């Protein structure tokens, strides 16, 4: 007798954080549609926290080649939702249907898509020829949006800058950096701790400071 049918995909602890991060990203998109930008930005930050450690957790389990390939794909799909779609909608939703911001947001999303697809191909090729963990990225990782967008959002609220113009310019710069093939060393544990502390400060600032402005 054959094996009993089961759900497609994998559901062990190596991918659960990725699933949760994507769901939080989607909730952030819903908040952005409701024009609740502060909550949308918080969701972006929380998704970034989950993404920061999902790879390290996945490496603690011995996985088949198929599981590894699935992990690469599902992580990038989640990143596209959380750090591609969500930032683009956060910025566009504040623009009052500005067509220039719409084009910039669309370009940002396209560049994020291209960068993530290229990363998937490159990472699968790298894993076939190398058993060690990745140490170098090419181009700016899309996950940096989880830190940059909240910081910019907090700054423009604090200093009463033109929110739409500043955030659109930042999106455009990030879109270009996603595709430029410069080398960027993957942060070690001290670097991750530093990014985590920056993220915690950004969450605190978004929750407690921007609400009082």
N, C-alpha and C positions, 0 to 999 in steps of 0.2 A: 504493500500500500504506500502511496505517496504521502509526503508531509502535508499536514493540515495547512490550508491557505492562511496567510498572515497579511497584515497591512504592509503596503510598500514603504520603503524607507527604513530608518534606524531610529531607535528611541532609548538608547542607553545614555548614561550621564555625560558622554563625550559631546553630545549634540544638544542636550537639553538647554544649556545656557544660550546657545545660538537661537533656539526656538523662542525662548522667553524674551531675548533681546529684540527679535523681530516683532513679536507681539506688542512689546512696549513701543517700538517704533511706529507701528500702525496706530496705536492709541494716540501717539503724538500727532500723527497726520490728522486724526479725527479732531483733536483739540485745535489744530491750526485751521481746519475748516470752520470750526466754531468761533474763530478769532480769539481763542484763549492762548495767546502766544507764549506767555510765561510757562504754562503747563506743557506746551509743546516743546519748548526749549529744555525743560527739566527731563522730559521723556528722551530727548536726544542725548542728554548727558548720561542718563541711566543706561541707555542702550550702549553707549561707549564703554561704561564700566563692565558690562557683561562681555562685550567683544574683547576687552583687554585681556581677559583671563581664560576665555574659552579654549584657545589653542593650547595653553599650558595644561589645562585640565584634560584635554583630549590626549595629550602626549603621555599621560599616566597609564593609559590602557593599551595593551597590545591589540592592534587592529589589522584586519585583512586589507589587502590592496583595494578592494571594493569599498570598504568602510572609509579608507583614507580619501579615495576619490570623491565619495559622497560628502565627506566633511569639507573638502575644498569647495565643492559646488554650493553646498547649502550655506556655507559661511559667506560666500560672495553674494548669493541671492539675498541673504539677510542684510548684508552691508549695503546693497543697492537700495533696499527699502529704507533702512535706518539713516544712512549717511549720504544717500543720493536723493531719493524722493522727499524725505522729511525736510532736510534743509531747504530744498528748492521751494517747497510749499510754504514753509515758514516765511521765507523772504517774499515770495510773490503775494501771499495773503495779506501782507502789510502794505502793499503797493497801491491799493485801490484800483486793481485791474489795469495797471500800467503796462503797455505793450512792450516797452523796452525791457522792463524787469521780467516780463514773461519770456522774452527771447533769451535773456541772460540765464534765467532759471532752467530753461529747456536745454541750453548749451551746457550748463553745469551738469545736468543729469546725463546728457549724452556722453560727456567726457568721463563721468564716473562709471558709466556702463562699459565704455571701451576699456578703461583702465582695469576694471575688475575682470572682464573677459580675458584680457591679455595676461593678467596675473594668474588666472586659472590655468591657462595653457602653459605658461612659464613654470608654475609650481608643479604641475604634473610631470613635466619634462625634468625638472630638477630632482624630484623625488625618485625618478627612475634611474638617475645617475649618481645620486648622493643620498646617504642615509642620515646625515646630520641636519640639525635645524637650520632654517634660513637665517642669515645674518645681514643680508643686504637687500634693501628694496630699491626698485627703479621707479622714479617718479614719486610724487607725494601720495601717501596712502589716503584713501577716501575717509578712513576712520578719524582723521584729524579734524573733520568737521564737527565731531562731538565736543571738541574743546574750543575751536576757533569761533564757531557761530555763537555759543553762549557768552563767550568773553566779549565779542563784538556787540551782541545784543545788550549786555550789561553796560558796556561803555557808552553806547549811544543813548541809553536811557539816563545814565548818570549825568552826562554832559549835554543832554538835549541836542545832540547832533541830528542831522537828517538821516533817519533810520533807513529809509528805502535806498537812498543813494549809496551810503556806506556799505550796507550789507550786499547790495548788488555788485559793487566793485570787488568786495571780498570774494563773492561767489565766482566772479570772472577770473580773478587771480588764481583761485584754487583750481578752477577748471583747466587753466593752462598748465599749472604745475602737476596736475594728475598725469598729463601726457608727456611732459618733458623727461627724457631718459637719464636724469642725473641720479647718482647713487646716494642712498640714504641708509645709514647703518641702523639696524633694528635695535631699539633700546633694550638694555639689560634690566635687571631687577631695580637698581637705583633709579634709572631713567623712568621705569614704569611707576615707581613710588612717587617720583616728582610729578609726573603727569596726573597720577591719582590725586595728589594733594591739590594740584591746580584745579582739577575737576571738582573736588569737594568744596574748594573756595568759590568756584563759579556757581555751584548749586546753592550754596549759602547766600551768595550775592543776589542771584536771580530770585530766590524765595523771599528773602527778608529786606533787601535794599530796594529792588526795582518796584516792589509793591507799595513802598512808602513814598515813592517819588510822585 
